[in-house]
Amino acid sequence: MTDAPRPTADDAVLDPSNPFASRSPLPYGLPDYRAIREEHYRPALLAGMAQQRAELEAIATDAEPPSIENTVVALERSGRLLDRVTAAFDNQLGADSTEALEQLEEEVAPLLAAHHDAMLLDRRLYDRVRTLAQEVADGRLAVEPDTAWLLHRLDLDFRRSGVGLGAADQERLRALNERITALDARFGRELLAASNAAAVLVTDEAQLAGLAPDAVAAAAAAAEHRGHAGAWLLELVLPTTQPVLASLHDRALRERVHRAAVTRGLGPDHDTRPILLELARLRAERARLLGYVHHADYVAQDGTATTSEAVTDLLTGLAPAAVANALREADDLAAALAVDVPGATFEAWDWPYYAEAVRRRRRSLDESLLRPYLELDRVLVDGVFWAANQLYGLTFTERTDLAGYHPDVRVFEVLDADGDGIGLFLADPWARESKRGGAWMNTLVDQSRLLGERCVVVNNANVPRPAPGQPALLTWDHVITLFHEFGHALHALVSDVHYPSQSGTAVPRDFVEYPSQVNEMWAWDRSVLRRFAVHHETGEPMPAQWLDTLVEGRQDGEGFATTEYLAAALLDQAWHRLAPDEVPAAPAEVEAFEAAALEAAGVALPTVPPRYRSSYFNHVFGGGYAAGYYSYLWSEVLDADTVDWFTANGGLRRANGDRLRAAVLSRGGSLDPMQAFRELVGHEPRLEPLLARRGLTL
């Protein structure tokens, strides 16, 4: 349990001068970042919790019989201050953290967990919800479908959260939730520090041969920013495979970069292993307390998978074909290495470099040729935004009069086809020391007809910042990431729901990636490619044969990509299928557990390490995906099937976009997500489109 003081009634009174005290007067409720200071967060967080506690108490003690208005609507209206401040605080923690904000997170994370428990462990609230859910089920109360689904989900959430436990078990559950929440936050902080410390410093420019000039300039700027003028700093991205490995000719430097990536979090400084072991143990204990065999079962029940066995069947079922493909790819790459370095053993740090070399030889196209045609602003405006305009009629206008939480942030107003504003889109592309790795979407304001609010959404990425005056040239992976994260943003922007808790991406974890993965298809669409793949200096379009080659080579390396993903997803499942006493006791045992788990799953390839190893697996130990990393592949089954539907119906057409918007995107979490999928494509999900996409046969 935390020693920090609980919010009290006195905390509920927030100084009116605090920017969070009332809804922001800025367009769409954009937080007023010109006024917000670090010192505003703590009192607003405490006041938000205290105010919602009072609101929940009023609902629980209402003398009137439960009704939709005095229970469901009242619950949805509660916590407005807390929602405002946590949205801004959580986003800034990930995107532009400081030591003061990290210390505040350590203080308030357990308090927020306790606050969440105060609602979901309150039997009085549950009894009111349960009464209404039963009346709907019995046909005694007629409600709209979204209200019926909300009651179903509320009833399930209360039960899954332990409302039926006895007093002693509830007390232990509260302690577990507080500690788990604190450890989640600590893992992310330690990993950010470990990743910053592991960046590879190069003092001889000759070692950077093969790296594109703009990437060399960016490395020099990063080194100077960290106090190493005259050197070059290769900063690490979150996954195991580092993009620079595809270009660096110097094999020894490739090895340095790879080893820096895979040893993050292993100590002696910034060791994440004690944290992840305690998290695995506490999650396992909590699952048992709640009546589940293990944490993986607890997570799966809340998704569309429903059982961890279904998850395991999908992952292990694909593993043999993926590994066989990866081994065939490895043979080709090892042969290419043997030409350059006779007698050398093919290693993991060789894979990206020789994959690029083989692709270049077979397809006469490589990453260095593509980059000048993939300038960031052009990809965003003429690619990502243009596709959204063609599909949904949306237009985007930059609002330089509005400020984001960091000078890097650009703010765009989003207008619907009829000219009405539907929200703001904030783009924050650059990597920096204060930003965690990877790419993600956050909402600062959720759309809701009940509250009369429209969406404010953020996309974060980690594109290396170019040197001053230089263009931001992207890798193809960066392009795919932009389209993917914007798919999440679209899910939020075009949301059209009544209740705020059902807005946008408020869907099961194993469904949330589905719309974003569908949006990736437009990066490969030739009509979209022709618009954004333009040389940043000459304005010449990418040669047509290059476009053809790029699309035709989409399955290149799918054995590697599928195997590294499956290894990470199976590793996630292995950690979260353990009983509390089965979790390794010592940090030194983490690597051995990991190796045994990969071997048992049939994905232990030395040249194909997991996309994330345990010590830097932020998705599952710091990012909310515990036992849920499988969801990317689970969602891709739906995605590949939907891409087939688009193709069969003419592709990039407004009618198709409108149908996807009406059936799936606009409805958020207001219905069973699989019902939404079936309404769109007209059948149950099929595995065959995914297998064809990845070049796999079972």
TABEL-V658880 format. One line per field, one symbol per residue. phi: phi as a letter, one per 20 degrees, with the letter a starting at -180 (. if undefined). psi: psi as a letter, one per 40 degrees, with the letter a starting at -180 (. if undefined). A space follows every 10 residues. Layout:
phi=???
psi=???
This chain:
phi=.fefffgdff ffedggffge fcggffgmmg geffdfcgff ffffffffff ffgfffffff dfffgfcgfe cfffffefmf ffffffffff ffgfebfcff ffffgffegf fffffffgef deffffffff gffffffene cecfgfffff fgffgffgff enfeffffff ffffffffff fffgffgfff fgfffffege edddfffego ffgfffffff fffffencgn dcdefeefff fegfffdfff fffgfgffff fedgnenfel eefgffffff fffffffffe ndfbfffgff fedefmcfff fffffffegg fffgffffff ffffffffff cgnfefcgfe gffeffffff ffdlbcffff gfecegffff fedfffffff ecmecccfdf fddeebgffd dceddfgenf fdqcdddcee fbfedffnba dcdebefafg emddeccddd ccfgfffgnd feedeffffg ffffffffff gefegbdeef fdflefcgge dfefffffff gffeffffgf eeecffdemf fgggffgfff ffefegmfff fffffgffff fgfffddefg eefgedgfef ffffffffff emcedgecfg gcegfcefgd dbcndgmcfg fffgffgfff fffgfgffdo mfcgffffff ffecffelde bgffffffff enbfgdegff fffemdcd
psi=iieiiihidd eehhheehee dihheiheeh igeddhided dddddddddd dddddddddd eheiihidde cdddddeifd dddddddddd dddddgiidd dddddddedd ddddddddde ehdddddddd dddddddeee hhiidddddd dddddddddd eedeiidddd dddddddddd dddddddddd dddddddeih hhehddeehd hidddddddd dddddeffhe ahhhiiidid hhdededhdh dddddddddd deeheeadif hedddddddd ddddddddde eididddddd deaeddiddd dddddddddd dddddddddd dddddddddd gheihhided dddddddddd ddefhidddd deeghddddd decddddddd deeiihhhge eiiaeidehi hhhhiideei heaihhhgdi iidehiiaii hihdhhhhdd efiiihihhi afhhhiihei ihhiiddddd dddddddddd dddehgidhd eehbegiide ddeddddddd dedehddddd deghheddeh ihiddddddd ddedeheddd dddddddddd dddddeeiid eehidideed dddddddddd effghdegii dhidefgddd eeeefheede dddddddddd ddddddddee bgiddddddd dddcdeebfe ihdddddddd eeiiiidddd dddefih.
